[in-house]
Amino acid sequence: MLDSEAVGLPAETRELRREVREFLAAERAAGTVLGRPDSWLTGWDPEFSRRLAARGWVGMALPREYGGHGRGNLERYVVIEELLAAGAPVSAHWVADRQAGPSILRHGTDAQRRRYLPAIAAGECFFSIGMSEREAGSDLAAVRTRAERTDSGWRLNGTKMWTGGAHVNHYAIVLARTAESTDRHAGLSQFVVDLRAPGVRVEPIRLLSGEHTFNYLHLAGVELAEDALLGRPGDGWRQVTGELALERSGPERFLSTLPLLTALVAELRRGACGSEQHARVGRLTARLAAIRQLSLGVAAALEAGRAADVQAALVKDLGTRFEGELVNEAREILPVPARSDATRGSYPELLATAVLHSPGYTLRGGTNEILRGIITRGLEAAR
Ligand SMILES: Cc1cc2nc3c(=O)[nH]c(=O)nc-3n(C[C@H](O)[C@H](O)[C@H](O)COP(=O)(O)OP(=O)(O)OC[C@H]3O[C@@H](n4cnc5c(N)ncnc54)[C@H](O)[C@@H]3O)c2cc1C
């Protein structure tokens, strides 16, 4: 059940890791990488994304034929692990690289692949996720956004919620109901929606920190051409489930607060570090290492084409709880006032950011309660 055999990364990835670290050291020296928690969600820096893409580290696992680099998931894992550990500003291309690209590759027409994938791999085309709605969060099949047929395509009406980056990205992949059915999972479809199209209105939802990352995405009679449909009408549920597996399985589900741990260790190194502090940091590091091994098992399983949904759900549950607990531990190990107005990148400022972001860790990408349901069903099926 747990894919823990295939946890070693191939030796070739060592050189790649060295290259990424070298790149990040130069970026850090230039002041573009500040080691921030949650940088995959709030670190929006399109220029950084383009520089990364120029090194071949965006769309890494997409085929060369579509502008990608034809490198495997394990190589991609090494790159994103380094970026997250460094707290690099990767949110501009994150969703495009992680799920929109692979989803378009899998379900899109050849014309859609040629239109979007090379631009994604070049760090020129950024996507948002348009799944959630106010009355249908965990119960995604209850979405009310509707797309109805027109002479030239589709007309979209509804409101999405929590749409990360909709105010700055180019497109959202929107889940909408296209047909009524007694089976709630039938009759759903996905559409690629241009976020600047007439009828699209973005309304900010501010984080506790005041940052504007998320939005309501109002869709009022948005006219879509026929080729906005992604995949086959009615296949939306199958498609989003596949996408959610990608959304939930990556190292961003346990590394979001790693920069805080790094800053904590640096602070402890500077001052006197007692044995209790030492032991607590050791325990955190040991947990992190164990979760990473499980996560690598997911990456290796995906690389080998094996299903890893249950293990990915487990990693997300363990990982996101770790992210929040790390913040609380840090507050106790080195109790200083968390201050949003402290020097950017300093320990008190990173602590303030991480504390204010904490409530979202176990919610985003599917709540832990829902994931535990998936784990339970998986365990029962495996008996
Ligand atoms: C920071 C952040 C970023 C996000 N980014 C995006 C995004 O970019 N795009 C997007 O589409 N969505 C996004 N989301 C939405 C996210 O996926 C949803 O918040 C999540 O799926 C839960 O939905 P909800 O908030 O409506 O909670 P609800 O579904 O209303 O759940 C409320 C509580 O009830 C529990 N619950 C619900 N049903 C069950 C059940 N059957 N069994 C046990 N417990 C249950 C939940 O676990 C939760 O604790 C984001 C959310 C956050 C917080």
The ligand as a Gaussian input file, in Angstrom:
#p B3LYP/6-31G(d) Opt

LIG

0 1
 C       -5.599000      29.066000       0.977000
 C       -6.590000      28.357000       0.082000
 C       -6.348000      28.279000      -1.280000
 C       -7.266000      27.681000      -2.149000
 N       -7.050000      27.723000      -3.508000
 C       -8.017000      27.311000      -4.349000
 C       -7.923000      27.527000      -5.747000
 O       -6.960000      28.135000      -6.233000
 N       -8.917000      27.098000      -6.553000
 C      -10.000000      26.440000      -6.043000
 O      -10.855000      26.044000      -6.841000
 N      -10.128000      26.231000      -4.720000
 C       -9.183000      26.663000      -3.855000
 N       -9.331000      26.499000      -2.491000
 C      -10.536000      25.869000      -1.989000
 C      -10.295000      24.593000      -1.209000
 O       -9.978000      23.533000      -2.067000
 C      -11.569000      24.407000      -0.392000
 O      -11.505000      25.407000       0.628000
 C      -11.678000      23.068000       0.244000
 O      -11.874000      22.089000      -0.747000
 C      -12.781000      22.984000       1.320000
 O      -13.964000      23.565000       0.913000
 P      -14.727000      24.633000       1.852000
 O      -13.728000      25.679000       2.260000
 O      -15.963000      25.066000       1.146000
 O      -15.096000      23.837000       3.173000
 P      -16.342000      22.877000       3.362000
 O      -16.381000      21.892000       2.269000
 O      -17.564000      23.696000       3.627000
 O      -15.929000      22.143000       4.698000
 C      -16.015000      22.747000       5.996000
 C      -15.507000      21.719000       7.014000
 O      -16.353000      20.562000       6.995000
 C      -15.583000      19.402000       6.754000
 N      -16.328000      18.470000       5.890000
 C      -17.021000      18.771000       4.757000
 N      -17.541000      17.665000       4.218000
 C      -17.153000      16.634000       5.029000
 C      -17.368000      15.223000       4.997000
 N      -18.078000      14.644000       4.033000
 N      -16.804000      14.469000       5.983000
 C      -16.067000      15.057000       6.974000
 N      -15.841000      16.386000       7.053000
 C      -16.381000      17.152000       6.103000
 C      -14.349000      19.898000       6.005000
 O      -13.277000      19.013000       6.140000
 C      -14.091000      21.223000       6.690000
 O      -13.358000      21.058000       7.874000
 C       -8.424000      27.088000      -1.606000
 C       -8.660000      27.137000      -0.216000
 C       -7.764000      27.768000       0.621000
 C       -8.075000      27.836000       2.098000

